[in-house]
Amino acid sequence: MQPIQPLPFQADFEQPGDDEADTIQEMVEVMRSIGDKTYEDTGHGLRTVHAKSHALIQGTLHVLDGLPPAYAQGAFATPGHYPVIMRLSTNPGDILADSVSTPRGLAIKIIGVAGERLPGSEGDRTQDFVMQNAPAFTAPDPKAFLKTLKLLAKTTDRAEGLKKALSAVLRGTEKVVEAFGGESPTLKSLGGHPQTHVLGETFYTMVPVLYGPYFAKLSVAPVSAELIALTDAPVDLKDKPDGLRQAACESLAQHGGVWEVRVQLGVDIDKTPIEDASVQWPENLSPYVAVARIEIPIQSAWDEERAARIDDGMAFSPWHGLAAHRPLGGIMRSRKPAYEMSARLRGQRNGCPMHEPTADVRP
């Protein structure tokens, strides 16, 4: 395959809608309503999305040596080793039994990176990436995403037994769709995700960020044999409300794990667009290329102390990091005030302001 020609980013690649600010404000209000409902019911400040964690793990990110110049950008500009924190989760804003099967998320915090910072993260030396186990977003733009968010808000913390039954129906429907070569992100987001092992997933930013002078999507994929064996592996969640967490903890306590960080550079503003988040960028035009490896030693992957330190004490946002990785597009623009509101609300309600870790982190 011929080397790709990455397309330099231009400011006019971003095209905010005329009413985008109003849409984003409404989105923030809907997300706050989710946080208000779960706080009313639990007395604890939860994330308004991805509230339930399944693994809270720490290790080391190794930036690879000899990267082609286009891929040696930002946090991956020079070979090096950085502490990293990974939080694996599922997407609802309430804490549900894992038999309500929904898409999985991965939040990464790289610690000790240097460079010009994004506004609001000055003085810190961390880089966050927020991912989900899908190569493209479920909605093309903030207005379409707001419709989905309103639907999720209406179901927050209501009739978990009904949600379990609905999830089983949706999983069956999704199997039929996939049997005919299709896939439905909507079915998966509402509870139709297959009941598979969370550690076998490949995660994607879904929407682009700056990548130095270019723009790109990022991915994190399992590469150690033990993790690859878990890809699409079924997990028995019957009568196991925290079955995904239990399965992740058992695996990481025996094997640890190795993941690869990969980058897909934008090459064509129509075929690898910025504003339409629902488009999967063709890998035949621009394949994902490895830029780093994440090594996680054998460890206890979840306990109450880690939950207090990471779930309650840290926020993960694509807007927290280097200017070289500024988030792009309407979905990313909507995330900034929404994530800031969620983190601020959690800090106030739990009496635990958010803080950024230094290089001195404990595995």
C-alpha positions, 0 to 999 in steps of 0.5 A: 500500500502506498504511504497515505498523504494526510490532509493538513487541518484548516479552520474552515473544516469546522462548520458550527450550525447557526443554532448550535449554541442553543442545542448545546445548552439544552444538552447540558440541561438534559445531562444535568437532569440525569445527574439530579435524578441519580443524586436524588435516588442515591445521595451520591454524585455520579457521572451523567454518562458512563456512571458505572466503572468495571475496571480502574487500572494503571500502567505505562504507555510507551510511545514507539520509536521511529514513527513516521513524521506525520504520526509523531505528533503531540503526546506521541511526538517523541519516544518515551514512557508515561504513567497511564490510568484507564477507566472502563465503563458502560454508558448509562448515567445510572448504575444498572445491573450488567444484564442491561447490556449497553455500549462500553467506554474507555477513558484514558489519562496519560500523565506527564506530557508536556506542551501547549495546553488547551484552555482550562487545563493550564498548569496540568501535564495530563492528556485525556482521550475518551473512547467507545467500542464503535468506530463512529458516533451514533449521531451525526451532529449535536442536534441529532445526539440531543434526541438520543440523550433526551430518550436516555434521560427519560429512562434514567433510574426507572424500572430496572426489571423492565430494562433487563427484559427490554435488553434481552429483546433488543439483544435478540433483535440485534443478532437478527440484524447482524445475521443479515450483515448489518448493525444497529448502534441505536439498538446497542445503545438502548440495551441490545449490546452483546453480553461479551467481555469488556476487556476484549473490546477495541475502542475508538474516539469515534470523532476526530481531534487535531493531530499536530497540523493534521486531524485524526481519530484514535483507537485502543486495541487489545494485543496481548494473547490473553486479551485477544482471546476475550474478543467477542467472548461471552460472559455469563451475567445471570444473577451477576449485577457486577459480572463485567467487573468481576470478569475484568478483575479476574483476568487482570489479576492473572495476566495484566494486559497489553493494548496498542494505541493507533491513529487514523489520519484524515485524508479527505474532508468529504470521505474523512469528515469532521462535522458528520460524526456518524461517518466511519472513515474508510481504512482502505484510504487511511489505516490505523497505525500503531503509535504507542503500547499500553502495558498493564501489570497484574493488579487488582482492577477495582476496589472501593479505594480506587473508586473513590480516587478515580471515579470520584476524584478524577474527571476525563474529558477530551478537552483536557490536554494538549492544544496539539490534540484539540477536539474537533467537530460539533459532537466534541464542541458539545462535550466541553460544557457538558463534561465541565458541568458534570465534573463540577456537580460531582465535586460539589455533591461529593465534597471531592473537587476534581484533581489531576494526578502527577507522575507519582501514581500507584498501580 
